[in-house]
Amino acid sequence: MIPVNQNNRSNQHGYMIILTMILVFVLMGTGLAIASTVAATYASTKRNTYVDAAVSTAEAGVSATISELGKSAGFTGFPDVDGDRGVLYDSVEQGKAEYGTTVTANANGTKTIVSTGYVYANNTESVSTNATNKKTIEVVVNPREVEIAPSIFAGPGGLTMSSASGSGGNIYVMGKMSMALNSTIGSVSNPVNLQIGNIACTTAGAYPTLCPSNQQPLNVAWGTIRGTVCATNQTDDEGISPSSGFQPNCTAPPLSMPYFDKKTFTDSMTSTRPASSGSCSNDSVTLTANTRYTGTINNTFYCTGIVDGNIYIDGSLNVRGSSLLRPRNGLTTPPTIVVNGKVDLSNQGILKNDVGTSLRIISFDSVNAACSSSPSCTALSNGGQLEASANHVAIECTFCQSNGATLWAYFGKLYMHGPTNILSSPSPGAAIGNSVEIRTRNYGVDDWDAIPPGSVKMVSGYSIVSYKQNF
């Protein structure tokens, strides 16, 4: 017979085993639930991290696009194509983040930027369909336009002068500037306001970008600048007279190249004619307003071309052998001549009409023939093409007189060379180009009024009007 106390102890021991087992199962269940919750939370956090990273990458794409628009108002975005997107970061530790953007011009003058950000957990991945996450945002920006009146505006390709005399007034250079062989700009009576941005370098494959602080943008070798100089990162005041005109620690305003709406202009042409109908030799010819001329116009050997209004030439324009171009008498608004190819003005050039009106000639010639010949392209495909086009002569004015005209090499180089009888003129005009080179036009600063200040529009920045995420 089992004693009562021993029986109770056995029962209690059995209950303890059962309670222990129940407690173990409860704790295991609780642990599994906690582990599941932690795993779910971690997965959610990880997903949210990639979501946030994709949104941040898309926003970086907008910022990069606005930066490019600041250099060229015609920028159309970073290609949303595998291998061609803009890269925000790329490392084993972080993975990869890249963006593709598009820019659409709106009727009210604003621009819509659509940016898609892609993030990859593995930085060796490059196919967008394998992205860990992607997000698209849409931003509307409004350009802050300013209107300036430059005698010369040179883009990232810069301004080069050799044995040349330059104007007073406003001169803007986005890139760098060099003066050699006794070149001069400005005078005591007509001082220059020279601003040089030093935006002429390539950084991480991007061109143009601000050059390092140890690179000075102005190099004066046997030259003189009379007026004020604001040049980003410039410390040397050699050649500036008086020396008080040099503004130390000055940052030039980050203006973009002037822009022109080529599509609206070409769409406004109401008739089409062969270029031969606008060409002549030892005669005169009228270039009819609002006409698209197909091919190259050749005015050779004492030909006078009378420009009746705005015209579009889808080839080149040659005015050689003592030939001339001038607006029709009575016109008070300078006609605009848009040329896809090269403009060659030799030995004569441009005359004003009877009321002092001159011409505005814009060449879109560049190393990218497809863009140059397009009736709507106003931005080269990449910075490499823009850099190469700075050495591509789009307008050549050799032994010619420009007589108040605005000569504008939109993508390429404006090259002015050779002595001529430059006549002073009060008419609006300017020398504008991705790069501007002036050689051996040494007639003294007060005779440079053949290219007096003209009014052109630039974009000084963009403000964001609206922002939304497109899921």
Beta strands, then each sheet from edge to edge (+ up, - down):
strand 1: 86-91
strand 2: 95-105
strand 3: 111-120
strand 4: 133-148
strand 5: 150-162
strand 6: 165-166
strand 7: 169-173
strand 8: 177-185
strand 9: 192-196
strand 10: 199-203
strand 11: 206-210
strand 12: 218-231
strand 13: 240-241
strand 14: 271-274
strand 15: 280-281
strand 16: 284-287
strand 17: 291-294
strand 18: 297-300
strand 19: 304-307
strand 20: 311-313
strand 21: 317-319
strand 22: 324-327
strand 23: 336-339
strand 24: 343-346
strand 25: 349-350
strand 26: 360-363
strand 27: 393-398
strand 28: 406-417
strand 29: 430-439
strand 30: 456-470
sheet 1: 1+ 2- 3+ 4- 30+
sheet 2: 6+ 8+ 5+ 7+ 9+ 12+ 13+
sheet 3: 6+ 8+ 5+ 29+ 28+ 26+ 23+ 20+ 17+ 14+
sheet 4: 6+ 8+ 5+ 29+ 28+ 27+ 24+ 21+ 18+ 15+
sheet 5: 10+ 11-
sheet 6: 16+ 19+ 22+ 25+
end
